């Protein structure tokens, strides 16, 4: 429970600052572009730390590492609340991401190696809460705390559960000796290439859209560095007998296919949590609290559904439940792709319930299917790869969605502008009406331009949600081609064969 609490806090802190960025930027005298690094620094540090966690557990033991990173996570949270400049906030957020990044795979690994087989499905169900409920509640909680108490409280909130988590870890995990000799045989070349590759790739994806992608020299350098580093990392891992990460498990049919699904899940989960608030803010004029109320409809119902999934798995194969979950999640995004100027919170709440219905079936079962035919000693590598791929899927999805919305909005505006000419009787009639209402022809033309831009943006958002739906459809197909769980694992709802 304590490890799961840590994972929940780590995922929550990815999203909790999003609703408060304007307040934080104002307090630190930062521009919108500069303020984006508050989130980027956390994500970069987190994605670097996730693959390192398996090796660090072997060196320091799960108990010692978990207590250390939990303690440092609390320190980093308090430092973020006391940041005096943008630079200090970026450094402290990176420190927070570095420590929080270890908490996610730690929880996943402990479920695989500590829980008996007949309890692992329940463990995965609880882990699902950290991966789905935390992103859904993050913007809501962050907005509420900022509005009522101040942005500093989005960091103070980590302290009470953090202290409880440390106490639980000290009590529940056994002491083991430190394996200092492993530092002498560590794959430092693999660590370096992995850190450079994932770090540069994350920044490339986060900042690429803001810098017009390959038109920026910085983005080109980051992309080239990421590609070269990751290629070297893969070569190193396959050439070593004791690699940092056992990439060979990607050749396992279930794990490889579910890894594809994990990328799609990241696109769907983080992409929808990115695109939906953006639509509500830009098109509907919602504030942070109103956006949070809509997002909550995806998060809160999951708390009721997730405990039921392990029970349903006794009667229906996890493979089919997972496919059903992806189908519901995908349908929800296709349903979101019919937006119009009057399509807002009330209609979206119903669609959010579809997302809430599908996600628990994916989150609980996908990990079980992926690890069904893996050895117990590969649990650490499986945990790291699975979580990195989901996070990378989210980063790739957000980058593509941001680019898609921007480019398609321009294309649709040009298309609509060609039809909106004064010679069109309907356009002439509307301009005449607005001229009388607004008092001038110039004001009427401005109103027409504004509405045309809005309609073009809405059509671009529809494309973005269709893209997410297609990614989830591919994930569903990947699950279809996976092997059924072995009888022992299926009957026990196990996570390992």
C-alpha positions in Angstrom: 0.0 0.0 0.0 2.8 2.4 0.9 4.6 1.8 -2.5 1.3 2.4 -4.3 0.7 5.6 -2.4 4.2 6.7 -3.6 3.3 5.9 -7.2 0.0 7.8 -6.9 1.8 10.9 -5.6 4.5 10.7 -8.4 1.8 10.5 -11.1 -0.3 13.1 -9.5 2.5 15.6 -9.4 2.9 15.4 -13.2 -0.5 16.9 -13.7 -1.2 18.9 -10.5 0.8 21.9 -11.6 -1.0 22.3 -15.0 -4.0 24.1 -13.6 -1.7 26.4 -11.6 0.9 27.3 -14.1 -0.4 30.8 -14.7 -0.2 31.6 -11.0 3.3 30.1 -10.6 4.5 31.9 -13.7 3.2 35.2 -12.3 4.8 34.6 -8.9 8.2 33.8 -10.6 8.0 36.5 -13.3 8.2 33.9 -16.1 6.7 33.9 -19.6 4.3 31.2 -20.8 7.1 29.6 -22.8 9.5 29.7 -19.9 6.9 28.3 -17.6 6.5 25.2 -19.7 9.9 24.0 -18.3 8.3 23.7 -14.9 6.5 20.6 -16.3 9.1 19.5 -18.8 11.9 19.4 -16.1 9.8 17.0 -14.0 9.0 14.7 -16.9 12.6 14.6 -18.2 14.0 13.6 -14.8 11.2 11.1 -14.2 11.7 9.2 -17.5 15.4 9.0 -16.9 14.9 7.6 -13.4 12.3 4.9 -14.3 14.8 2.6 -16.1 17.5 3.1 -13.5 15.2 1.9 -10.7 15.7 -1.8 -11.4 19.5 -1.5 -11.1 19.3 0.7 -8.0 17.0 -1.8 -6.2 19.7 -4.5 -6.8 22.4 -2.2 -5.4 20.7 -0.7 -2.4 17.6 -3.0 -1.8 14.0 -2.1 -2.3 13.5 -1.0 1.3 16.5 1.4 1.4 15.9 2.9 -2.1 12.1 3.3 -1.5 12.7 5.2 1.9 15.5 7.3 0.4 13.6 8.4 -2.7 10.4 9.0 -0.7 12.2 11.2 1.8 13.9 13.1 -1.0 10.6 13.5 -2.8 9.2 15.3 0.2 12.2 17.5 0.5 11.9 18.3 -3.2 8.2 19.2 -2.8 9.0 21.6 0.0 11.8 23.2 -2.0 9.4 23.7 -4.9 7.0 25.6 -2.6 9.9 27.9 -1.6 11.2 28.5 -5.1 12.3 32.2 -5.5 12.9 32.2 -9.3 12.1 30.2 -12.4 15.6 28.7 -12.4 15.2 27.4 -8.9 11.8 26.0 -9.6 13.1 24.1 -12.7 15.9 22.6 -10.6 13.6 21.6 -7.7 11.0 20.2 -10.1 13.7 18.1 -11.8 14.8 16.9 -8.4 11.2 16.0 -7.6 10.8 14.2 -10.9 14.0 12.2 -10.3 12.8 10.9 -7.0 9.2 10.5 -8.1 10.3 8.5 -11.1 11.6 5.7 -8.9 8.3 5.4 -7.0 6.3 4.3 -10.1 8.4 1.2 -11.2 9.0 0.3 -7.5 5.3 -0.1 -6.9 4.9 -2.2 -10.1 7.9 -4.4 -9.3 6.8 -5.0 -5.7 3.4 -6.2 -6.9 5.1 -8.7 -9.2 7.6 -10.1 -6.7 6.0 -9.6 -3.3 2.3 -10.5 -3.7 1.2 -14.1 -4.0 -0.2 -15.1 -7.3 -3.9 -15.1 -6.2 -3.5 -11.4 -5.0 -1.6 -10.0 -7.9 -4.7 -9.0 -9.9 -5.9 -7.0 -6.9 -2.5 -5.4 -6.7 -2.6 -4.5 -10.4 -6.1 -3.1 -9.8 -4.7 -0.8 -7.1 -1.8 0.2 -9.3 -4.3 1.1 -12.0 -5.7 3.8 -9.6 -2.3 5.5 -9.6 -2.0 5.5 -13.4 -5.5 6.6 -14.2 -7.2 8.3 -11.3 -4.1 10.5 -10.4 -4.0 12.2 -13.9 -7.7 12.7 -13.8 -7.8 14.3 -10.4 -4.6 16.2 -10.7 -5.8 19.4 -12.6 -8.9 19.5 -10.4 -7.0 19.2 -7.1 -4.3 21.7 -8.3 -6.9 24.2 -9.4 -8.9 24.0 -6.1 -5.8 24.3 -3.9 -4.5 27.3 -5.9 -7.8 29.1 -5.9 -8.5 28.6 -2.2 -5.1 28.5 -0.6 -2.3 29.4 -3.1 -0.1 27.6 -5.5 2.4 26.6 -2.8 -0.2 24.1 -1.4 0.0 21.9 -4.5 3.4 20.9 -3.1 2.5 21.0 0.6 -0.1 18.4 0.0 2.6 15.8 -0.5 3.8 16.0 3.0 1.1 14.1 5.1 0.8 11.1 2.7 4.6 11.1 2.2 5.3 10.7 5.9 2.7 7.9 6.0 4.3 6.2 3.0 7.8 6.3 4.6 6.5 4.8 7.8 4.7 2.0 5.9 7.8 1.2 3.8 10.0 1.0 6.9 7.6 -1.4 8.5 6.6 -3.6 5.5 9.9 -4.2 3.6 12.6 -6.4 4.9 16.2 -5.2 5.4 18.8 -6.4 3.0 22.6 -5.7 2.7 23.8 -3.2 0.2 25.5 -4.7 -2.8 28.3 -2.2 -3.2 30.3 -4.5 -5.5 27.6 -4.0 -8.2 28.8 -0.4 -8.6 32.1 -1.8 -10.0 30.4 -3.9 -12.7 27.6 -1.5 -13.6 26.8 -0.7 -17.2 27.8 2.9 -17.0 27.8 3.2 -20.8 24.3 2.0 -20.9 23.2 4.4 -18.1 24.8 7.3 -19.9 23.3 6.6 -23.4 19.9 5.8 -21.9 19.9 9.0 -19.8 21.0 11.2 -22.8 18.6 9.4 -25.2 15.5 9.5 -23.1 16.2 13.0 -21.7 16.8 14.5 -25.1 13.8 12.7 -26.6 11.5 14.0 -23.8 12.7 17.6 -24.3 12.4 17.1 -28.1 8.8 16.0 -27.8 7.8 18.6 -25.1 9.4 21.7 -26.8 9.3 20.7 -30.5 5.9 22.2 -31.2 6.7 25.5 -29.4 9.9 25.8 -31.5 8.5 24.8 -34.9 10.2 21.5 -34.8 13.0 21.1 -37.4 13.1 24.9 -38.0 14.9 25.2 -34.6 18.5 24.2 -34.4 18.1 23.2 -30.8 15.3 20.8 -31.6 17.4 19.3 -34.5 20.3 18.8 -32.1 18.1 17.2 -29.5 16.4 14.9 -32.0 19.8 13.7 -33.4 21.3 13.2 -30.0 18.3 11.2 -28.8 18.3 9.0 -31.9 22.1 8.3 -31.7 22.1 7.7 -28.0 19.1 5.4 -28.0 20.5 3.4 -30.9 23.8 3.0 -29.0 21.9 2.0 -25.9 20.0 -0.7 -27.7 23.2 -2.1 -29.2 24.9 -2.1 -25.8 22.0 -3.9 -24.1 21.9 -6.7 -26.7 25.7 -7.1 -26.6 25.9 -7.6 -22.8 25.2 -10.7 -20.7 24.0 -8.6 -17.8 22.4 -5.5 -19.3 20.9 -2.6 -17.5 17.5 -3.5 -19.0 16.8 -6.8 -20.6 15.4 -5.6 -23.9 15.1 -9.3 -25.1 11.8 -9.5 -23.3 10.3 -7.3 -26.0 10.6 -10.5 -28.2 8.1 -12.2 -25.9 4.9 -12.3 -27.8 2.6 -11.0 -25.0 5.0 -8.4 -23.7 5.9 -7.1 -27.1 2.3 -6.7 -28.2 1.3 -5.2 -24.9 4.2 -2.8 -25.1 2.6 -1.5 -28.3 -0.7 -1.2 -26.4 1.1 0.6 -23.6 2.3 3.3 -26.0 -1.3 3.6 -27.3 -2.6 3.8 -23.8 -0.2 6.6 -23.0 -1.4 8.5 -26.1 -5.0 8.0 -25.1 -4.6 8.7 -21.4 -2.3 11.7 -21.5 -3.5 12.9 -24.9 -7.2 13.2 -23.8 -6.2 14.8 -20.5 -4.2 17.4 -22.6 -6.7 18.0 -25.5 -9.9 18.2 -23.5 -8.9 20.9 -21.0 -7.3 22.9 -23.9 -10.6 22.7 -25.8 -12.7 23.8 -22.8 -10.4 26.7 -22.1 -9.8 28.0 -25.6 -13.3 27.3 -27.2 -15.7 27.3 -24.3 -13.9 29.7 -22.0 -13.9 27.4 -18.9 -11.7 28.3 -15.9 -9.5 25.8 -14.0 -12.3 24.7 -11.6 -14.8 24.2 -14.4 -12.3 22.1 -16.4 -11.5 20.1 -13.3 -15.2 19.2 -12.8 -15.4 17.8 -16.3 -12.1 15.8 -16.0 -13.4 14.4 -12.7 -16.1 12.5 -14.5 -13.3 10.4 -16.0 -11.6 9.8 -12.7 -14.1 9.4 -9.9 -16.2 6.6 -11.4 -13.1 4.4 -11.8 -12.8 4.0 -8.1 -16.1 2.1 -8.2 -15.2 0.0 -11.2 -11.6 -1.0 -10.6 -12.3 -3.2 -7.5 -14.8 -5.2 -9.7 -12.4 -6.0 -12.5 -10.5 -8.8 -10.6 -13.8 -10.5 -9.8 -15.0 -10.3 -13.4 -11.7 -11.9 -14.5 -12.7 -15.1 -12.8 -15.4 -15.5 -15.5 -14.1 -13.6 -18.5 -10.5 -13.8 -19.9 -8.3 -10.8 -19.2 -7.6 -10.6 -22.9 -11.2 -9.9 -23.8 -11.7 -7.5 -20.9 -8.7 -5.6 -22.0 -9.9 -5.4 -25.6 -13.3 -4.2 -24.3 -11.6 -1.5 -22.2 -9.7 -0.2 -25.2 -12.9 -0.3 -27.3 -14.8 1.8 -24.8 -11.9 4.3 -24.4 -11.6 4.5 -28.2 -15.3 5.0 -28.7 -15.3 7.8 -26.2 -12.6 9.6 -28.1 -14.4 9.2 -31.4 -17.6 10.5 -29.7 -15.5 13.5 -28.6 -14.7 14.1 -32.2 -18.1 15.6 -33.1 -17.5 18.9 -31.3 -19.4 22.1 -32.2 -19.6 25.6 -30.6 -22.5 24.3 -28.3 -20.7 21.1 -27.3 -19.4 21.6 -23.7 -19.4 20.2 -20.3 -22.9 18.6 -20.1 -22.3 16.5 -23.2 -18.7 15.7 -22.4 -19.6 14.4 -19.0 -21.5 11.5 -20.6 -18.4 10.8 -22.8 -16.2 10.9 -19.8 -18.2 8.1 -18.2 -17.4 6.0 -21.3 -13.7 6.7 -20.6 -14.1 5.9 -17.0 -15.8 2.6 -17.9 -13.0 1.5 -20.3 -9.8 2.5 -18.5 -10.1 0.2 -15.5 -10.4 -2.9 -17.7 -7.3 -1.8 -19.6 -5.1 -0.8 -16.6 -5.8 -4.0 -14.5 -5.5 -6.5 -17.3 -2.8 -5.2 -19.6 0.0 -5.7 -17.1 -1.2 -9.2 -16.4 -1.3 -10.2 -20.0 2.1 -8.6 -20.7 3.9 -10.4 -17.9 2.1 -13.7 -18.0 5.0 -15.6 -19.8 7.9 -13.7 -18.3 10.4 -15.0 -15.7 10.2 -13.5 -12.2 13.8 -12.2 -12.6 12.6 -10.1 -15.5 10.1 -8.3 -13.4 12.3 -5.2 -12.9 13.0 -4.8 -16.6 9.4 -5.4 -17.4 8.3 -2.7 -14.9 10.8 -0.2 -16.2 10.0 -0.8 -19.9 6.3 -0.8 -19.4 6.1 2.4 -17.5 8.7 4.2 -19.8 6.7 3.2 -22.9 3.4 4.5 -21.5 5.1 7.8 -20.5 6.7 8.1 -23.9 3.4 7.3 -25.5 1.9 10.2 -23.6 4.8 12.5 -24.6 4.6 11.5 -28.3 0.8 11.8 -28.2 0.8 15.3 -26.7 3.5 16.5 -29.2 1.5 15.1 -32.2 -1.8 16.4 -30.9 -0.4 19.9 -30.3 1.1 19.9 -33.8 -2.1 18.4 -35.3 -4.4 21.0 -33.7 -2.2 23.9 -34.8 -1.6 22.7 -38.4 -5.2 21.5 -39.1 -6.7 24.7 -37.6 -4.7 26.7 -40.2 -5.7 24.3 -43.0 -9.4 24.4 -42.1 -9.3 28.2 -41.7 -7.9 28.6 -45.2 -10.6 26.2 -46.5 -13.5 28.0 -44.7 -12.2 31.4 -45.8 -12.5 30.5 -49.5 -16.2 29.8 -49.0 -16.9 32.9 -46.9 -16.9 35.6 -49.6 -19.3 38.6 -49.7 -20.9 37.2 -52.9 -22.3 34.3 -50.9 -25.9 35.3 -50.0 -25.7 33.7 -46.6 -22.5 35.5 -45.8 -23.8 38.8 -47.0 -27.0 38.4 -44.9 -25.0 37.5 -41.8 -22.6 40.4 -42.3 -25.6 42.8 -42.7 -27.2 41.5 -39.5 -23.9 41.9 -37.5 -23.2 45.3 -39.0 -26.6 46.5 -37.6 -26.0 44.8 -34.2 -22.3 45.8 -33.8 -22.6 49.2 -35.4 -20.1 48.9 -38.3 -19.0 46.8 -41.2 -15.5 46.5 -39.8 -16.8 45.1 -36.5 -18.9 42.6 -38.5 -15.9 41.4 -40.5 -14.0 41.0 -37.2 -16.8 38.9 -35.8 -16.8 36.8 -39.0 -13.1 36.2 -38.7 -13.4 35.3 -35.0 -16.1 32.7 -35.7 -14.2 31.3 -38.6 -11.1 30.8 -36.5 -13.2 29.2 -33.8 -14.9 26.8 -36.2 -11.5 25.9 -37.7 -10.1 25.2 -34.3 -13.1 23.0 -33.4 -12.6 20.9 -36.5 -8.9 20.5 -35.6 -9.8 19.3 -32.1 -12.2 16.8 -33.8 -9.2 15.5 -35.8 -7.1 15.3 -32.6 -9.7 13.1 -30.8 -10.0 10.9 -33.9 -6.3 10.4 -33.9 -6.5 9.3 -30.2 -9.3 6.9 -31.1 -7.2 5.4 -33.9 -4.2 4.9 -31.5 -6.5 3.1 -29.0 -7.9 1.0 -31.8 -4.4 -0.2 -32.8 -3.8 -1.0 -29.1 -7.0 -3.1 -29.0 -5.8 -5.0 -32.1 -2.4 -5.7 -30.5 -4.2 -7.2 -27.5 -6.3 -9.5 -29.8 -3.1 -11.0 -31.1 -1.6 -11.8 -27.7 -1.7 -15.3 -26.2 -4.4 -16.3 -23.7 -3.1 -16.4 -20.2 -1.9 -19.9 -19.0 -4.5 -21.7 -17.0 -2.7 -21.3 -13.7 -2.2 -17.6 -14.2 -5.7 -17.0 -15.5 -7.4 -18.9 -12.7 -5.4 -17.1 -10.1 -5.5 -13.8 -11.9 -1.8 -13.9 -11.8 0.8 -11.5 -13.1 3.6 -14.0 -13.8 3.7 -17.6 -15.0 
